[in-house]
Amino acid sequence: MFEAPLFVKLGGSILTDKTRPEAVNRAALHGIATVVADWVREPRTAPLLIAHGGGSFGHYWADRYGTQHGVTDATGWQGFARVTDAMGRLNRIVVQALLAAGISAVGLQPVSSALAAHGSLQHFDVATIERMLRVGLVPVLCGDAVLDQQQGAAIVSTEGLFAFLAPRLQPKRIVLLGEAGVFTADPRRDAGAVRIPLITTTNIEDVLAQVGASHGVDVTGGMATKVQAMWQLVQRVPGLEVQLVGTEPAVVRGVLRGETVAEGTIIRG
């Protein structure tokens, strides 16, 4: 097995304005791409897998057609096609920014090889991803609409992709870029919200009771859903650590290097 890869998520909330349909935040994307490219060029860098959320691209169309609930008719399949089209276009935008920064990025859209059942990812072509990592390419995945054996179609989030891939590729760290961490309340709405620096068995139940929904359209759920998914994952993959952090360049650079930073939230099993 090759060196343990680093999984990095680019949150849809930083790539796009989730309150407006298909609105790309190109400045933020360029900034993140530059920092990641600098890290990739450093000596002894681990293989890198990037995935990004749907932001105001996929979530907008999925919410409009209810794709996350399954597909049963022609209108639903039109919505499915709209979601995959939007995610394909966003994926190309992200890949182009990474290429421009000097990263050997290759876009992979899950709809082409993924299969779900009851809304949960059951099959995905891991062999191709593993080969890309071995030769130094950077696979760039995205949350997507995929075919589902029971309900016609389903939405698989970035966290869902990580949950499927992590036990097979054995990363030691997953970095979620976007939100500045997990807080006791939504910091956009509550000035008294306090950052939770570490989530373990001692406080996970309290954390899940405190955190809430997304601040924009998000058919895969809000912060509570993401924290729960990552908590379940650190239980399944021994030694795995998940870190949620914002997008300030110096902080992101330190996190990618594995340095201790006084920002964000670490989820540790």
N, C-alpha and C positions, 0 to 999 in steps of 0.2 A: 504494500500500500504506500502511496506517495505521502509527502508531508501533509499534516492536517491543514485543510484550507480554512480561510477566514470567510465567513458569510457576512455580507453587508447589505442592509436594506436601505434604499433611498425612499423615504416616506412620501406618499402622494401629497401630503400637506406642504412639503417644501418644493416639490417639483411643479405644483399647480396651485391655483387659487380654488379651493374646493367649494367656494360659494358661487363660482361662475363656470358655466360649461366650457370645457376644453380651453382653459386659460393657463398657458405655460409660464412658469417663473424662470425665464432663461438666465437671469442673473444668478439666482440661487443654484441652478443646475451647473452653470459654468464654474462657480466657486467650488462646489463640491467635487466636480470632475478634476479640477486643478489640484486640490489637496490629495485626492486619491491617487492621481498620477504621480505626484511627488513621492508618495509612500511606495508605490509599485517600483519606482526606480531605485529605491534604497536597497543595500545589500541584504541577503538572507530574508527576503520578503516571502511570506507564505503564499501558496496559490490562493487566488481570489475569486469568489463567486459573488456577483451582484444581483440583487432582485429589487424591483421597484413596485410601488403601489399604483393604484388606478387613478388616484386624485380625482379631478373633475372630468376625466375622460371616461374610464370604464364605469365608475360609480354613477355618473350622471345617466348613462344609458341603461344600466342595470336597474336603477331605481325607477326609471320611466316605464320600463317593461316588466318589472318584477322578476327578472331573470334568476335572482337568488332563490326564488321559490320553486323553480322548475319550469319546464316548457311543455305545453300540451296542444298547442294549435299553431297555425301559420303566423299569427301575429307574434306569438312568443318566439318563434324561430327567427323572425325578422329582428326582434330585439337581441337575440343571441348573436346574430351576425353583426349588429350595430356595436355590441360590446367588444367582440373580438376585433373588429375593424378599428375601433377607438384605441384599444390597447396595443394593437400592432403599430399604429401611428405614433403613440407615445413612446413605445419601445424604440422605434427608429430615432426619435428625437433624442432620447437618452443615449443610445449607442453612438449617434453622431457626435454628441458632446464629449463622450469619453474618447472616441477616436481622435477628435481634434486636440484633446489634451495629451495624446500619445499613448493611450491604453489600447491594447489589442483586444477590443471588445467585440463579442459576437452575440447578436440578439437571438434569443430562443423563446418563441411564444408557446406556452403550454398547450393551447388548443390543438396543436398539430400531433401531439403524442400522448396526451394525458387522458385518463378515464377515471371518473368518479362513481361512487355508489352512495345513495342517500346523502349527497352533499359532501362526502368525504373522499379525498383523493386516494385512489387505489392503485393506479399504474402511471408510471412516468419513465421516460427513457433516461436512466441514470448513466448507462454505459457511455453515451456520447458526451455527457457532461464531464464524467471522470476523465475521459481521454483528452478533452479540451484543457482541463486543469493540469494534466500531466505534461502537456507540451507548452504550457505557459500562456494559453489563451484565457481570456476572462469572459466566461458565460454571463450573459445579462438576461435574466428571466423577469417575468412580470406576473402579477396577479391577473387572472383571466377567467373567462367563461369556458367551461369544458363540457364535454358530453358526459351524461350520467346514466348509468344502467337502469336506475329505478325511476328517476323523475325527469328524464329527458336531458336536462342540463343543470349545471350548478356553477356557482362562483367559487373559485379557489383563490384565497388570499395569499399574499406573500408569506404570511406566517404559516399557512397551510402547506405551501411549497417547502418551507424550511422544515416543518414537522415531518414531511415525507423524506426529504433528502438527508437531514442530519444523521439519523441512525445508519444510513448507508455510506455517507462520506465522512462521518466522524469529525466534524469541526470541533475545535476547542473553544472557539469564541464566535458569537453572533453579535454584530453591532447594528442596532436599529437607529438610523439617523433621521431626525425630524423633530419629535417632541423633546423638550429639554429634560425629560425624565418623567417619572411617575410622581404625582402629587396627591395630597390628601383631598383635594377638590380641583375643579377645573380652574387653573390659574388665570384663564382669560375672563372668567366671570367672578372669581372670588379672590380678592387681594390678600386674603389670609391663608391661601393655599400654601402648604409646606411641602418641599421636595422630600421624597423618601429615598435616601441614598442606597439602601440595601433591602432586598426582599429575600427572605428565607422562610423556613418552616415556622419560625417564631412569629411572623407577622403577615403571612400570605392571606389568611382569611380576613383580617382587618383591612388589608389593602384592597382586596376585591370588593369589599363592602363600601369602600370610599370612592374609588375611581368610577368614572361614568362614560358617557357617550361621546361620539365625535362632535367637533364643532362645525362640521359641514356634512354633506351627503356622503355616507359611508355604509354600503349595504353589507359589509362584513363585520360591522359592529364597531364600538368605540374602544377606548383604552382598556376597559375591563376585559373585553374579549381578547385583546392582544396580550395582556398580561397573563391571563389564564392559559392561553395557548403556549406561551413561552415557558410558563411555570411547568406545565405538563411535559414539555420537551426536555427541560433540564433534569426532570426525574427519569427520563428514558435514556438519555445519553450521559454516561458517567464522565464527570469532570467538565461538562459543558457550562459555560458562563454566558449570559446574555446581558448586554449593556445598552440601555437607551440613553441617547445623548442628543443635544441640539446640533446646530450647524456652524458654530463659531470656529473658524479655521484652525486656530491653535489648539482648541479642545479636540476637534476631530483628528488632527494630526497626532496628538498624544494618545488618543484612544486606539487608533490604528496601530501605533507602535507598541501597544500593550502597557503604556505608562499609566500610573495612577493619576487621575484627574479629580479635582474637587467639583465635578459637575455630573449631572445625569443620575441614572439609577442602574444598579447591578442586580440581576436576578440570579441567584445561586442555589442549587439544590442541596 
